[in-house]
């Protein structure tokens, strides 16, 4: 899935679109996506100028965007709906993400009850875990 397809499914735009490419999708099961972290990211200007580190909240947001893509690809959702983040559990951060890193997000469906989806999500850099969480989302009209 290229950036044009991603933009057709997610409402996010620069500087808040945090998924660059989807490299694997198993509808209803799992998705693998990438984010190239560059020194030009706007958040590095203030977090932190002398030692840039990607904010943990943006790692959660990026994983949530990946889960939204999986949900959108897995369910028949009307065009006038988008997925909203409704919960984050078990969030853990293992090491900083810095300019030059390529984030790999692996998300999987844990359960889908009524309108709530629950996903496992992991972010890795060069095969090392940098963050993980359980993420819940639901579709709602725009």
Secondary structure as UniProt FT lines:
FT   HELIX           3..9
FT   TURN            14..15
FT   STRAND          21..26
FT   TURN            27..29
FT   STRAND          30..36
FT   TURN            39..40
FT   HELIX           42..45
FT   TURN            49..50
FT   HELIX           56..74
FT   TURN            79..80
FT   STRAND          81..93
FT   TURN            99..100
FT   STRAND          102..113
FT   TURN            114..115
FT   STRAND          116..125
FT   TURN            126..127
FT   STRAND          128..141
//
